Amino acid sequence: MTTNAFEDSYQRAAQEDRCGPRTRLAIPSQLRASGGRGFRTFVQDLSISGFSAAAINRMHEGQLCWLTMPGLQSMQAQVVWWQDCTVGCAFTELLSPIVHDDIIARYRGDGG
């Protein structure tokens, strides 16, 4: 069985990311599904490999979308899951650890 480079890098990053504590976030953002209109949302969880965000309308596994957070360009992602008005997505390109750490420092939910 062969996998593409995206799947390999995502799987490695997802496993590495799970060894660190997750920070609860509330980042006001915009999310746009392929072929749809953008809507306001809040990113609830962020890692270098993906995010979860509020999404009232159902999103489907494999669907492409674009996330725009304040001060950053839109980032392409793919829907991994949707449940109870929350969507989980994997970035097409891993987020830079420096950018990730900067975002966490700005939007940390514990006031730290």
GROMACS elastic network, one bead per residue, 0.5 to 0.9 nm:
[ bonds ]
;  ai    aj funct       b0    kb
    3     6     6  0.81517   500
    3     7     6  0.62699   500
    3     8     6  0.67319   500
    4     7     6  0.54946   500
    4     8     6  0.64269   500
    4     9     6  0.88150   500
    5     8     6  0.50641   500
    5     9     6  0.60350   500
    5    10     6  0.83447   500
    6     9     6  0.53072   500
    6    10     6  0.58967   500
    6    11     6  0.84088   500
    6    92     6  0.71388   500
    6    93     6  0.77599   500
    7    10     6  0.51276   500
    7    11     6  0.59710   500
    7    12     6  0.85724   500
    8    11     6  0.52837   500
    8    12     6  0.62897   500
    8    13     6  0.86570   500
    9    12     6  0.52338   500
    9    13     6  0.60916   500
    9    14     6  0.84583   500
    9    49     6  0.87494   500
    9    94     6  0.81125   500
   10    13     6  0.51504   500
   10    14     6  0.58934   500
   10    15     6  0.85182   500
   10    49     6  0.61289   500
   10    50     6  0.88163   500
   10    90     6  0.75527   500
   10    91     6  0.82430   500
   10    92     6  0.85280   500
   10    93     6  0.85981   500
   10    94     6  0.75011   500
   11    14     6  0.51470   500
   11    15     6  0.62322   500
   11    16     6  0.86498   500
   11    49     6  0.86972   500
   12    15     6  0.53164   500
   12    16     6  0.62295   500
   12    17     6  0.85830   500
   13    16     6  0.50477   500
   13    17     6  0.58877   500
   13    18     6  0.85809   500
   13    47     6  0.88495   500
   13    48     6  0.72393   500
   13    49     6  0.60499   500
   13    94     6  0.81175   500
   14    17     6  0.51441   500
   14    18     6  0.63427   500
   14    47     6  0.81750   500
   14    48     6  0.81689   500
   14    49     6  0.61289   500
   14    50     6  0.82856   500
   15    18     6  0.54041   500
   15    19     6  0.71350   500
   16    19     6  0.57170   500
   16    20     6  0.77530   500
   17    20     6  0.58575   500
   17    21     6  0.83885   500
   17    22     6  0.85684   500
   17    47     6  0.67085   500
   17    48     6  0.75019   500
   17    49     6  0.79574   500
   18    21     6  0.72728   500
   18    22     6  0.78088   500
   22    45     6  0.73398   500
   22    46     6  0.80174   500
   22    47     6  0.82148   500
   23    44     6  0.87055   500
   23    45     6  0.67690   500
   23    46     6  0.78028   500
   23   104     6  0.76776   500
   23   108     6  0.67125   500
   23   109     6  0.69043   500
   23   110     6  0.81345   500
   24    44     6  0.61078   500
   24    45     6  0.58762   500
   24    46     6  0.84241   500
   24   107     6  0.89879   500
   24   108     6  0.69799   500
   24   109     6  0.54358   500
   24   110     6  0.77567   500
   25    42     6  0.83022   500
   25    43     6  0.66253   500
   25    45     6  0.57569   500
   25    46     6  0.76539   500
   25   104     6  0.78076   500
   25   107     6  0.61073   500
   25   108     6  0.57413   500
   25   109     6  0.50035   500
   25   110     6  0.85767   500
   26    42     6  0.55495   500
   26    43     6  0.56709   500
   26    44     6  0.53494   500
   26    45     6  0.80190   500
   26    53     6  0.89977   500
   26   107     6  0.67029   500
   26   108     6  0.79389   500
   26   109     6  0.68274   500
   27    41     6  0.81612   500
   27    42     6  0.51074   500
   27    44     6  0.69588   500
   27    45     6  0.89123   500
   27    69     6  0.72146   500
   27    70     6  0.82368   500
   27   103     6  0.88500   500
   27   107     6  0.63526   500
   28    40     6  0.73012   500
   28    41     6  0.60455   500
   28    43     6  0.66421   500
   28    69     6  0.68362   500
   28    70     6  0.74347   500
   29    39     6  0.84607   500
   29    40     6  0.59069   500
   29    41     6  0.52862   500
   29    42     6  0.55810   500
   29    43     6  0.66366   500
   29    53     6  0.89216   500
   29    67     6  0.70608   500
   29    68     6  0.56516   500
   29    70     6  0.66883   500
   30    38     6  0.62132   500
   30    39     6  0.54824   500
   30    41     6  0.56110   500
   30    42     6  0.78521   500
   30    43     6  0.89921   500
   30    66     6  0.81361   500
   30    67     6  0.58476   500
   30    68     6  0.51351   500
   30    69     6  0.66534   500
   30    70     6  0.89323   500
   30    74     6  0.88956   500
   31    37     6  0.85265   500
   31    38     6  0.53444   500
   31    39     6  0.55384   500
   31    40     6  0.64931   500
   31    41     6  0.66059   500
   31    53     6  0.86402   500
   31    55     6  0.85181   500
   31    65     6  0.69044   500
   31    66     6  0.56941   500
   31    68     6  0.64133   500
   31    69     6  0.88761   500
   31    74     6  0.89292   500
   32    35     6  0.82173   500
   32    36     6  0.62302   500
   32    37     6  0.57667   500
   32    39     6  0.63409   500
   32    40     6  0.89341   500
   32    64     6  0.87123   500
   32    65     6  0.53873   500
   32    66     6  0.52121   500
   32    67     6  0.66607   500
   32    68     6  0.85728   500
   33    36     6  0.51858   500
   33    37     6  0.69938   500
   33    38     6  0.70098   500
   33    59     6  0.78944   500
   33    63     6  0.71652   500
   33    64     6  0.60650   500
   33    66     6  0.64833   500
   33    67     6  0.89397   500
   34    37     6  0.83048   500
   34    63     6  0.69759   500
   34    64     6  0.54035   500
   34    65     6  0.53559   500
   34    66     6  0.77761   500
   35    65     6  0.89473   500
   36    65     6  0.89913   500
   38    66     6  0.85936   500
   39    55     6  0.86170   500
   40    54     6  0.88576   500
   40    55     6  0.88754   500
   41    53     6  0.65525   500
   41    54     6  0.55758   500
   41    55     6  0.68615   500
   42    52     6  0.86804   500
   42    53     6  0.55537   500
   42    54     6  0.58099   500
   42    55     6  0.87602   500
   43    46     6  0.71471   500
   43    51     6  0.68072   500
   43    52     6  0.58713   500
   43    54     6  0.68191   500
   43    69     6  0.85294   500
   44    51     6  0.73297   500
   44    52     6  0.55612   500
   44    53     6  0.52138   500
   44    54     6  0.73849   500
   44    86     6  0.89553   500
   45    50     6  0.83134   500
   45    51     6  0.52650   500
   45    52     6  0.51600   500
   45    53     6  0.70983   500
   45    88     6  0.89401   500
   46    49     6  0.80186   500
   46    50     6  0.60575   500
   46    52     6  0.67879   500
   46   100     6  0.78148   500
   46   103     6  0.88441   500
   46   104     6  0.80805   500
   47    50     6  0.52987   500
   47    51     6  0.61396   500
   47    94     6  0.89142   500
   47    95     6  0.76908   500
   47    97     6  0.87653   500
   47   100     6  0.69450   500
   48    51     6  0.83540   500
   48    91     6  0.79767   500
   48    93     6  0.89425   500
   48    94     6  0.54969   500
   48    96     6  0.65481   500
   48    97     6  0.63499   500
   48    99     6  0.87740   500
   48   100     6  0.62583   500
   49    89     6  0.85369   500
   49    90     6  0.57015   500
   49    91     6  0.55481   500
   49    92     6  0.82452   500
   49    93     6  0.76793   500
   49    94     6  0.51189   500
   49    95     6  0.63504   500
   50    77     6  0.75557   500
   50    78     6  0.89049   500
   50    88     6  0.74428   500
   50    89     6  0.54230   500
   50    92     6  0.86543   500
   50    94     6  0.77340   500
   50    95     6  0.79724   500
   51    87     6  0.82460   500
   51    88     6  0.58223   500
   51    89     6  0.54951   500
   51    90     6  0.66944   500
   51    91     6  0.78578   500
   52    86     6  0.66766   500
   52    87     6  0.53945   500
   52    89     6  0.62350   500
   52    90     6  0.89719   500
   53    85     6  0.85494   500
   53    86     6  0.55659   500
   53    87     6  0.54546   500
   53    88     6  0.67159   500
   53    89     6  0.84560   500
   54    85     6  0.58711   500
   54    87     6  0.63126   500
   55    58     6  0.69407   500
   55    59     6  0.76310   500
   55    82     6  0.81858   500
   55    84     6  0.86533   500
   55    86     6  0.51615   500
   55    87     6  0.59775   500
   56    59     6  0.88212   500
   56    84     6  0.81610   500
   56    86     6  0.72381   500
   56    87     6  0.89798   500
   57    85     6  0.69356   500
   58    82     6  0.67754   500
   58    83     6  0.81747   500
   58    84     6  0.89127   500
   58    85     6  0.70746   500
   58    86     6  0.86670   500
   58    87     6  0.83031   500
   59    63     6  0.71364   500
   59    79     6  0.71214   500
   59    81     6  0.78497   500
   59    82     6  0.60444   500
   59    87     6  0.70233   500
   60    63     6  0.56001   500
   60    79     6  0.64403   500
   60    80     6  0.78846   500
   60    81     6  0.70670   500
   60    82     6  0.68451   500
   60    87     6  0.89752   500
   61    64     6  0.88347   500
   61    78     6  0.75869   500
   61    80     6  0.50472   500
   61    81     6  0.55854   500
   61    82     6  0.74467   500
   61    89     6  0.88712   500
   62    78     6  0.56405   500
   62    79     6  0.51801   500
   62    80     6  0.63293   500
   62    81     6  0.85652   500
   63    77     6  0.84906   500
   63    78     6  0.56037   500
   63    79     6  0.53059   500
   63    80     6  0.82606   500
   64    76     6  0.71043   500
   64    77     6  0.58626   500
   64    79     6  0.64135   500
   64    89     6  0.89965   500
   65    75     6  0.82943   500
   65    76     6  0.58326   500
   65    77     6  0.53461   500
   65    78     6  0.60062   500
   65    79     6  0.72679   500
   65    89     6  0.84664   500
   66    74     6  0.58191   500
   66    75     6  0.52911   500
   66    77     6  0.59330   500
   66    78     6  0.84396   500
   67    73     6  0.84314   500
   67    74     6  0.53450   500
   67    75     6  0.52044   500
   67    76     6  0.65374   500
   67    77     6  0.73425   500
   68    71     6  0.84223   500
   68    72     6  0.64951   500
   68    73     6  0.61327   500
   68    75     6  0.64088   500
   69    72     6  0.55809   500
   69    73     6  0.74259   500
   69    74     6  0.73481   500
   69    75     6  0.87628   500
   70    73     6  0.83731   500
   72    75     6  0.83158   500
   75    91     6  0.70996   500
   75    92     6  0.78375   500
   75    93     6  0.81405   500
   75    95     6  0.88938   500
   76    90     6  0.86545   500
   76    91     6  0.59911   500
   76    92     6  0.56471   500
   76    93     6  0.76168   500
   77    89     6  0.59299   500
   77    90     6  0.52645   500
   77    93     6  0.79633   500
   78    88     6  0.85617   500
   78    89     6  0.52800   500
   78    90     6  0.52980   500
   78    91     6  0.64203   500
   78    92     6  0.68177   500
   79    82     6  0.76035   500
   79    87     6  0.70108   500
   79    88     6  0.60323   500
   79    90     6  0.65290   500
   79    91     6  0.89874   500
   80    87     6  0.76872   500
   80    88     6  0.55365   500
   80    89     6  0.51103   500
   80    90     6  0.65527   500
   81    86     6  0.83642   500
   81    87     6  0.57944   500
   81    88     6  0.51232   500
   81    89     6  0.70002   500
   82    85     6  0.68828   500
   82    86     6  0.56430   500
   82    88     6  0.62217   500
   82    89     6  0.88629   500
   83    86     6  0.53825   500
   83    87     6  0.65083   500
   83    88     6  0.85904   500
   84    87     6  0.84237   500
   90    93     6  0.85554   500
   90    94     6  0.85071   500
   91    94     6  0.59040   500
   91    95     6  0.73810   500
   93    96     6  0.89743   500
   94    97     6  0.86470   500
   95    98     6  0.83949   500
   95    99     6  0.68477   500
   95   100     6  0.64486   500
   96    99     6  0.52017   500
   96   100     6  0.61044   500
   96   101     6  0.86283   500
   97   101     6  0.60266   500
   97   102     6  0.85096   500
   98   101     6  0.52268   500
   98   102     6  0.62228   500
   98   103     6  0.87110   500
   99   102     6  0.50863   500
   99   103     6  0.62110   500
   99   104     6  0.86447   500
  100   103     6  0.52311   500
  100   104     6  0.62264   500
  100   105     6  0.86545   500
  101   104     6  0.50763   500
  101   105     6  0.61154   500
  101   106     6  0.86747   500
  102   105     6  0.51226   500
  102   106     6  0.63079   500
  102   107     6  0.87493   500
  103   106     6  0.51495   500
  103   107     6  0.61186   500
  103   108     6  0.80591   500
  104   107     6  0.52876   500
  104   108     6  0.52503   500
  104   109     6  0.87177   500
  105   108     6  0.56598   500
  105   112     6  0.76651   500
  107   110     6  0.89029   500
  107   111     6  0.83043   500
  108   111     6  0.60025   500
  108   112     6  0.63517   500
  109   112     6  0.76264   500
